[in-house]
Amino acid sequence: MDSSLPLRGMDILVTREAKNAEGMADTIRKFGGIPHIVPLISFRPHKDEMESTYLKKLKSYEWIFFTSKNGVHFFFEKLKNHFITLNGSETKFAAVGEKTCKALNSYGIQADFVPKFYSAADFSGEFLEKVTETGPILLSKGNLAKDTIAVRLRETGITIDEWITYETFFPKDHEKKLIGLLENRALAAITFTSPSTVKSFMKIVRENLLEHTLDSLITACIGPVTKEAADQNGLAVQVIPEKYTVEEMIEGLAGYFALKKKREE
């Protein structure tokens, strides 16, 4: 095996949403791997019953939090649909992770707070260390996101509204492709970028009695929350990066196979 291409000839499953899957596939190719894109989740706008209230209060929030780029894009799409801008607002913005910051930048906004670590628990702790007093906060999130941040902040007396701006759903049209890959044992590794991808994957596996096909597969998860979902579904996780990004996860997967090959020599 070429040491510079530790994934050479290896078939790697990409389960993330279609519009972001190709970038991940390119990273896999960079290490010599063969990506198989089977999107197991997709996203669409969600109509929160409190939406009109949040929009009316928008400029009264001292902070607006974003924990994903989807939270950013669907938030600003809603503002656009209601002909609302944040021009003249003194609202500050917080973002979790590089990709979320870049999404904010695309709307001409620089994040005022970015945690060093990318988990919700780390975000809450670091924010409370930096900001001892604050007015109301708005959090843009998906329908499956946990309430970790809101719970932690409310414990300190902070008012925070959770606006569900988008929802996750399973695109059924990719199911047959996944079943074929598993039945033919064509894969060397599977990658998960969210708990939702894990749950969709295991739902298909169980409904089609394919548990036996997972024994030899290496599993990579982007972070601890996704790993927890994998653990709960009986998947052994071999790769989890220290920095919770797709690039670091694939690099970790490449490192895993390089070390495995070295031990076998």
C-alpha positions as YAML, in Angstrom:
chain: A
units: angstrom
residues:
- id: 1
  name: MET
  ca: [0.00, 0.00, 0.00]
- id: 2
  name: ASP
  ca: [1.24, 3.46, -0.88]
- id: 3
  name: SER
  ca: [1.93, 5.12, 2.49]
- id: 4
  name: SER
  ca: [0.77, 8.45, 1.07]
- id: 5
  name: LEU
  ca: [-2.55, 6.87, 0.05]
- id: 6
  name: PRO
  ca: [-3.56, 4.74, 3.06]
- id: 7
  name: LEU
  ca: [-7.14, 4.32, 1.77]
- id: 8
  name: ARG
  ca: [-6.06, 3.15, -1.70]
- id: 9
  name: GLY
  ca: [-8.69, 0.85, -3.20]
- id: 10
  name: MET
  ca: [-10.89, 0.93, -0.10]
- id: 11
  name: ASP
  ca: [-14.62, 1.48, -0.43]
- id: 12
  name: ILE
  ca: [-15.88, 4.06, 2.06]
- id: 13
  name: LEU
  ca: [-19.55, 4.80, 2.73]
- id: 14
  name: VAL
  ca: [-20.57, 8.47, 2.90]
- id: 15
  name: THR
  ca: [-23.93, 8.87, 4.64]
- id: 16
  name: ARG
  ca: [-24.21, 12.65, 4.99]
- id: 17
  name: GLU
  ca: [-26.68, 14.85, 3.12]
- id: 18
  name: ALA
  ca: [-26.25, 15.02, -0.65]
- id: 19
  name: LYS
  ca: [-25.25, 18.67, -1.05]
- id: 20
  name: ASN
  ca: [-22.29, 18.29, 1.31]
- id: 21
  name: ALA
  ca: [-21.33, 14.72, 0.41]
- id: 22
  name: GLU
  ca: [-19.15, 15.53, -2.60]
- id: 23
  name: GLY
  ca: [-16.69, 17.58, -0.57]
- id: 24
  name: MET
  ca: [-16.32, 14.68, 1.83]
- id: 25
  name: ALA
  ca: [-15.92, 12.30, -1.11]
- id: 26
  name: ASP
  ca: [-13.05, 14.46, -2.41]
- id: 27
  name: THR
  ca: [-11.28, 14.15, 0.95]
- id: 28
  name: ILE
  ca: [-11.62, 10.36, 0.77]
- id: 29
  name: ARG
  ca: [-10.20, 10.35, -2.77]
- id: 30
  name: LYS
  ca: [-7.26, 12.43, -1.57]
- id: 31
  name: PHE
  ca: [-6.21, 9.45, 0.55]
- id: 32
  name: GLY
  ca: [-6.84, 6.99, -2.29]
- id: 33
  name: GLY
  ca: [-10.24, 5.77, -1.14]
- id: 34
  name: ILE
  ca: [-13.34, 5.07, -3.22]
- id: 35
  name: PRO
  ca: [-16.32, 6.98, -1.83]
- id: 36
  name: HIS
  ca: [-19.85, 5.63, -2.09]
- id: 37
  name: ILE
  ca: [-22.34, 8.45, -1.53]
- id: 38
  name: VAL
  ca: [-25.59, 7.21, -0.01]
- id: 39
  name: PRO
  ca: [-27.29, 10.18, 1.67]
- id: 40
  name: LEU
  ca: [-29.24, 8.92, 4.67]
- id: 41
  name: ILE
  ca: [-30.50, 12.33, 5.78]
- id: 42
  name: SER
  ca: [-31.73, 15.49, 4.17]
- id: 43
  name: PHE
  ca: [-33.07, 18.80, 5.47]
- id: 44
  name: ARG
  ca: [-36.03, 21.08, 4.84]
- id: 45
  name: PRO
  ca: [-37.55, 24.18, 6.45]
- id: 46
  name: HIS
  ca: [-39.61, 23.66, 9.59]
- id: 47
  name: LYS
  ca: [-42.58, 25.84, 10.54]
- id: 48
  name: ASP
  ca: [-42.24, 26.37, 14.28]
- id: 49
  name: GLU
  ca: [-45.53, 27.31, 15.97]
- id: 50
  name: MET
  ca: [-43.63, 30.12, 17.73]
- id: 51
  name: GLU
  ca: [-42.01, 31.41, 14.54]
- id: 52
  name: SER
  ca: [-44.01, 34.65, 14.30]
- id: 53
  name: THR
  ca: [-43.19, 35.45, 17.93]
- id: 54
  name: TYR
  ca: [-39.46, 34.92, 17.42]
- id: 55
  name: LEU
  ca: [-39.50, 37.08, 14.30]
- id: 56
  name: LYS
  ca: [-41.28, 39.93, 16.11]
- id: 57
  name: LYS
  ca: [-38.76, 39.74, 18.97]
- id: 58
  name: LEU
  ca: [-35.76, 39.30, 16.69]
- id: 59
  name: LYS
  ca: [-33.97, 42.57, 17.38]
- id: 60
  name: SER
  ca: [-34.54, 42.28, 21.12]
- id: 61
  name: TYR
  ca: [-32.18, 39.30, 21.42]
- id: 62
  name: GLU
  ca: [-28.72, 40.13, 22.72]
- id: 63
  name: TRP
  ca: [-27.25, 36.98, 21.19]
- id: 64
  name: ILE
  ca: [-28.22, 34.59, 18.40]
- id: 65
  name: PHE
  ca: [-26.64, 31.13, 18.59]
- id: 66
  name: PHE
  ca: [-25.91, 28.78, 15.70]
- id: 67
  name: THR
  ca: [-24.62, 25.24, 16.22]
- id: 68
  name: SER
  ca: [-24.57, 24.16, 12.56]
- id: 69
  name: LYS
  ca: [-24.42, 25.65, 9.10]
- id: 70
  name: ASN
  ca: [-27.95, 24.36, 8.49]
- id: 71
  name: GLY
  ca: [-29.08, 26.44, 11.45]
- id: 72
  name: VAL
  ca: [-27.49, 29.46, 9.79]
- id: 73
  name: HIS
  ca: [-28.86, 28.95, 6.27]
- id: 74
  name: PHE
  ca: [-32.42, 28.09, 7.27]
- id: 75
  name: PHE
  ca: [-32.50, 31.00, 9.73]
- id: 76
  name: PHE
  ca: [-31.52, 33.56, 7.12]
- id: 77
  name: GLU
  ca: [-33.80, 31.96, 4.54]
- id: 78
  name: LYS
  ca: [-36.73, 32.56, 6.90]
- id: 79
  name: LEU
  ca: [-35.68, 36.17, 7.42]
- id: 80
  name: LYS
  ca: [-35.49, 36.62, 3.66]
- id: 81
  name: ASN
  ca: [-38.96, 35.11, 3.18]
- id: 82
  name: HIS
  ca: [-40.38, 37.59, 5.71]
- id: 83
  name: PHE
  ca: [-38.43, 40.56, 4.28]
- id: 84
  name: ILE
  ca: [-36.60, 41.00, 7.58]
- id: 85
  name: THR
  ca: [-32.99, 42.08, 7.99]
- id: 86
  name: LEU
  ca: [-30.74, 42.52, 11.00]
- id: 87
  name: ASN
  ca: [-29.42, 45.84, 9.72]
- id: 88
  name: GLY
  ca: [-28.98, 48.28, 12.58]
- id: 89
  name: SER
  ca: [-29.29, 45.54, 15.16]
- id: 90
  name: GLU
  ca: [-26.77, 45.34, 18.01]
- id: 91
  name: THR
  ca: [-27.28, 41.59, 18.28]
- id: 92
  name: LYS
  ca: [-24.14, 39.50, 18.77]
- id: 93
  name: PHE
  ca: [-23.59, 36.10, 17.18]
- id: 94
  name: ALA
  ca: [-22.13, 32.84, 18.46]
- id: 95
  name: ALA
  ca: [-21.21, 29.88, 16.26]
- id: 96
  name: VAL
  ca: [-20.00, 26.35, 16.92]
- id: 97
  name: GLY
  ca: [-17.28, 25.18, 14.55]
- id: 98
  name: GLU
  ca: [-15.42, 26.42, 11.49]
- id: 99
  name: LYS
  ca: [-18.13, 25.46, 9.00]
- id: 100
  name: THR
  ca: [-20.79, 27.31, 10.98]
- id: 101
  name: CYS
  ca: [-18.57, 30.40, 11.12]
- id: 102
  name: LYS
  ca: [-18.04, 30.24, 7.36]
- id: 103
  name: ALA
  ca: [-21.79, 29.97, 6.83]
- id: 104
  name: LEU
  ca: [-22.25, 33.12, 8.93]
- id: 105
  name: ASN
  ca: [-19.50, 34.85, 6.97]
- id: 106
  name: SER
  ca: [-21.41, 34.14, 3.76]
- id: 107
  name: TYR
  ca: [-24.13, 36.45, 5.10]
- id: 108
  name: GLY
  ca: [-21.61, 39.14, 5.95]
- id: 109
  name: ILE
  ca: [-21.55, 38.36, 9.66]
- id: 110
  name: GLN
  ca: [-18.54, 37.68, 11.85]
- id: 111
  name: ALA
  ca: [-19.13, 35.50, 14.92]
- id: 112
  name: ASP
  ca: [-18.54, 37.33, 18.21]
- id: 113
  name: PHE
  ca: [-18.02, 34.08, 20.09]
- id: 114
  name: VAL
  ca: [-16.64, 30.72, 18.91]
- id: 115
  name: PRO
  ca: [-15.81, 27.97, 21.43]
- id: 116
  name: LYS
  ca: [-12.47, 26.19, 21.30]
- id: 117
  name: PHE
  ca: [-14.26, 22.84, 21.33]
- id: 118
  name: TYR
  ca: [-17.28, 21.94, 19.23]
- id: 119
  name: SER
  ca: [-19.64, 20.06, 21.55]
- id: 120
  name: ALA
  ca: [-22.77, 21.64, 23.04]
- id: 121
  name: ALA
  ca: [-21.49, 21.10, 26.57]
- id: 122
  name: ASP
  ca: [-18.18, 22.82, 25.77]
- id: 123
  name: PHE
  ca: [-20.02, 25.65, 24.05]
- id: 124
  name: SER
  ca: [-22.20, 26.30, 27.10]
- id: 125
  name: GLY
  ca: [-19.31, 26.18, 29.55]
- id: 126
  name: GLU
  ca: [-17.04, 28.45, 27.52]
- id: 127
  name: PHE
  ca: [-19.83, 30.94, 26.84]
- id: 128
  name: LEU
  ca: [-20.67, 31.23, 30.53]
- id: 129
  name: GLU
  ca: [-17.01, 31.82, 31.32]
- id: 130
  name: LYS
  ca: [-16.89, 34.65, 28.80]
- id: 131
  name: VAL
  ca: [-20.33, 36.19, 29.34]
- id: 132
  name: THR
  ca: [-21.47, 36.57, 32.95]
- id: 133
  name: GLU
  ca: [-24.57, 38.65, 32.20]
- id: 134
  name: THR
  ca: [-26.68, 38.75, 29.07]
- id: 135
  name: GLY
  ca: [-30.11, 39.63, 27.80]
- id: 136
  name: PRO
  ca: [-32.36, 37.18, 25.91]
- id: 137
  name: ILE
  ca: [-30.77, 34.67, 23.53]
- id: 138
  name: LEU
  ca: [-32.18, 33.00, 20.42]
- id: 139
  name: LEU
  ca: [-30.91, 29.59, 19.28]
- id: 140
  name: SER
  ca: [-31.55, 28.41, 15.71]
- id: 141
  name: LYS
  ca: [-31.65, 24.60, 15.65]
- id: 142
  name: GLY
  ca: [-32.99, 21.48, 13.97]
- id: 143
  name: ASN
  ca: [-35.92, 19.39, 15.18]
- id: 144
  name: LEU
  ca: [-33.65, 16.56, 16.34]
- id: 145
  name: ALA
  ca: [-31.07, 18.70, 18.15]
- id: 146
  name: LYS
  ca: [-30.74, 18.20, 21.90]
- id: 147
  name: ASP
  ca: [-31.53, 20.98, 24.37]
- id: 148
  name: THR
  ca: [-28.13, 20.78, 26.11]
- id: 149
  name: ILE
  ca: [-27.24, 24.44, 25.56]
- id: 150
  name: ALA
  ca: [-30.64, 25.80, 26.56]
- id: 151
  name: VAL
  ca: [-30.82, 23.69, 29.71]
- id: 152
  name: ARG
  ca: [-27.36, 24.73, 30.87]
- id: 153
  name: LEU
  ca: [-27.98, 28.44, 30.27]
- id: 154
  name: ARG
  ca: [-31.42, 28.39, 31.89]
- id: 155
  name: GLU
  ca: [-29.83, 26.92, 35.01]
- id: 156
  name: THR
  ca: [-27.98, 30.22, 35.39]
- id: 157
  name: GLY
  ca: [-31.12, 32.31, 34.90]
- id: 158
  name: ILE
  ca: [-30.52, 33.23, 31.26]
- id: 159
  name: THR
  ca: [-33.56, 33.52, 28.98]
- id: 160
  name: ILE
  ca: [-33.09, 31.51, 25.79]
- id: 161
  name: ASP
  ca: [-35.61, 30.71, 23.04]
- id: 162
  name: GLU
  ca: [-35.06, 27.63, 20.85]
- id: 163
  name: TRP
  ca: [-36.31, 28.25, 17.32]
- id: 164
  name: ILE
  ca: [-36.60, 25.07, 15.27]
- id: 165
  name: THR
  ca: [-35.79, 26.45, 11.82]
- id: 166
  name: TYR
  ca: [-35.28, 23.16, 9.97]
- id: 167
  name: GLU
  ca: [-36.07, 19.47, 10.19]
- id: 168
  name: THR
  ca: [-34.24, 16.29, 9.29]
- id: 169
  name: PHE
  ca: [-35.83, 13.57, 7.17]
- id: 170
  name: PHE
  ca: [-34.77, 10.30, 5.54]
- id: 171
  name: PRO
  ca: [-34.66, 10.31, 1.70]
- id: 172
  name: LYS
  ca: [-35.99, 6.83, 0.91]
- id: 173
  name: ASP
  ca: [-34.67, 6.77, -2.67]
- id: 174
  name: HIS
  ca: [-31.15, 5.78, -1.54]
- id: 175
  name: GLU
  ca: [-32.15, 2.71, 0.46]
- id: 176
  name: LYS
  ca: [-31.69, 0.14, -2.33]
- id: 177
  name: LYS
  ca: [-28.14, 1.29, -3.02]
- id: 178
  name: LEU
  ca: [-27.17, 0.87, 0.63]
- id: 179
  name: ILE
  ca: [-28.74, -2.58, 0.82]
- id: 180
  name: GLY
  ca: [-26.78, -3.65, -2.27]
- id: 181
  name: LEU
  ca: [-23.46, -2.41, -0.87]
- id: 182
  name: LEU
  ca: [-24.03, -4.26, 2.40]
- id: 183
  name: GLU
  ca: [-25.29, -7.49, 0.83]
- id: 184
  name: ASN
  ca: [-22.28, -7.60, -1.49]
- id: 185
  name: ARG
  ca: [-19.93, -6.76, 1.39]
- id: 186
  name: ALA
  ca: [-18.43, -4.08, -0.82]
- id: 187
  name: LEU
  ca: [-17.46, -1.68, 1.96]
- id: 188
  name: ALA
  ca: [-14.33, -1.36, 4.09]
- id: 189
  name: ALA
  ca: [-15.62, 1.44, 6.30]
- id: 190
  name: ILE
  ca: [-18.68, 3.52, 7.10]
- id: 191
  name: THR
  ca: [-18.70, 7.15, 8.18]
- id: 192
  name: PHE
  ca: [-21.27, 9.02, 10.24]
- id: 193
  name: THR
  ca: [-21.54, 12.79, 10.59]
- id: 194
  name: SER
  ca: [-24.56, 12.96, 12.92]
- id: 195
  name: PRO
  ca: [-26.71, 10.77, 15.17]
- id: 196
  name: SER
  ca: [-29.42, 10.95, 12.49]
- id: 197
  name: THR
  ca: [-27.20, 9.24, 9.92]
- id: 198
  name: VAL
  ca: [-26.53, 6.45, 12.44]
- id: 199
  name: LYS
  ca: [-30.23, 5.97, 13.17]
- id: 200
  name: SER
  ca: [-31.23, 5.93, 9.49]
- id: 201
  name: PHE
  ca: [-28.45, 3.47, 8.70]
- id: 202
  name: MET
  ca: [-29.38, 1.07, 11.50]
- id: 203
  name: LYS
  ca: [-33.08, 1.29, 10.64]
- id: 204
  name: ILE
  ca: [-32.32, 0.01, 7.14]
- id: 205
  name: VAL
  ca: [-29.93, -2.63, 8.48]
- id: 206
  name: ARG
  ca: [-32.48, -4.01, 10.95]
- id: 207
  name: GLU
  ca: [-35.47, -3.88, 8.61]
- id: 208
  name: ASN
  ca: [-33.52, -5.92, 6.05]
- id: 209
  name: LEU
  ca: [-31.82, -8.28, 8.54]
- id: 210
  name: LEU
  ca: [-28.34, -7.13, 7.52]
- id: 211
  name: GLU
  ca: [-26.66, -7.04, 10.94]
- id: 212
  name: HIS
  ca: [-24.34, -9.87, 9.92]
- id: 213
  name: THR
  ca: [-22.80, -7.69, 7.20]
- id: 214
  name: LEU
  ca: [-21.40, -5.19, 9.72]
- id: 215
  name: ASP
  ca: [-18.89, -7.47, 11.46]
- id: 216
  name: SER
  ca: [-15.87, -6.57, 9.33]
- id: 217
  name: LEU
  ca: [-16.68, -2.89, 8.79]
- id: 218
  name: ILE
  ca: [-14.63, -0.10, 10.36]
- id: 219
  name: THR
  ca: [-16.79, 2.71, 11.73]
- id: 220
  name: ALA
  ca: [-15.79, 6.38, 11.93]
- id: 221
  name: CYS
  ca: [-17.85, 9.03, 13.76]
- id: 222
  name: ILE
  ca: [-17.33, 12.77, 13.58]
- id: 223
  name: GLY
  ca: [-17.71, 13.41, 17.31]
- id: 224
  name: PRO
  ca: [-18.84, 12.11, 20.72]
- id: 225
  name: VAL
  ca: [-22.56, 12.73, 20.22]
- id: 226
  name: THR
  ca: [-22.54, 10.71, 17.00]
- id: 227
  name: LYS
  ca: [-20.41, 8.02, 18.67]
- id: 228
  name: GLU
  ca: [-22.94, 7.81, 21.49]
- id: 229
  name: ALA
  ca: [-25.68, 7.11, 18.93]
- id: 230
  name: ALA
  ca: [-23.49, 4.43, 17.34]
- id: 231
  name: ASP
  ca: [-22.79, 2.84, 20.74]
- id: 232
  name: GLN
  ca: [-26.50, 2.80, 21.55]
- id: 233
  name: ASN
  ca: [-27.16, 1.01, 18.27]
- id: 234
  name: GLY
  ca: [-24.53, -1.66, 18.87]
- id: 235
  name: LEU
  ca: [-21.88, -0.34, 16.49]
- id: 236
  name: ALA
  ca: [-18.22, -0.55, 17.50]
- id: 237
  name: VAL
  ca: [-16.52, 2.76, 16.68]
- id: 238
  name: GLN
  ca: [-12.83, 2.63, 15.78]
- id: 239
  name: VAL
  ca: [-12.27, 6.24, 14.67]
- id: 240
  name: ILE
  ca: [-13.28, 9.52, 16.28]
- id: 241
  name: PRO
  ca: [-11.20, 12.67, 15.67]
- id: 242
  name: GLU
  ca: [-10.05, 15.09, 18.36]
- id: 243
  name: LYS
  ca: [-11.33, 17.95, 16.23]
- id: 244
  name: TYR
  ca: [-14.88, 17.33, 15.12]
- id: 245
  name: THR
  ca: [-14.64, 18.00, 11.38]
- id: 246
  name: VAL
  ca: [-15.13, 15.81, 8.32]
- id: 247
  name: GLU
  ca: [-11.54, 16.39, 7.22]
- id: 248
  name: GLU
  ca: [-10.15, 15.27, 10.58]
- id: 249
  name: MET
  ca: [-12.44, 12.23, 10.65]
- id: 250
  name: ILE
  ca: [-11.25, 11.03, 7.22]
- id: 251
  name: GLU
  ca: [-7.65, 11.74, 8.17]
- id: 252
  name: GLY
  ca: [-8.20, 9.65, 11.31]
- id: 253
  name: LEU
  ca: [-9.68, 6.85, 9.21]
- id: 254
  name: ALA
  ca: [-6.65, 6.96, 6.91]
- id: 255
  name: GLY
  ca: [-4.37, 6.85, 9.94]
- id: 256
  name: TYR
  ca: [-6.25, 3.86, 11.33]
- id: 257
  name: PHE
  ca: [-5.80, 1.82, 8.16]
- id: 258
  name: ALA
  ca: [-2.15, 2.89, 7.80]
- id: 259
  name: LEU
  ca: [-1.42, 1.68, 11.34]
- id: 260
  name: LYS
  ca: [-3.39, -1.53, 10.76]
- id: 261
  name: LYS
  ca: [-1.38, -2.24, 7.61]
- id: 262
  name: LYS
  ca: [1.89, -1.57, 9.39]
- id: 263
  name: ARG
  ca: [1.01, -4.01, 12.18]
- id: 264
  name: GLU
  ca: [0.15, -6.70, 9.64]
- id: 265
  name: GLU
  ca: [3.48, -6.39, 7.80]
...
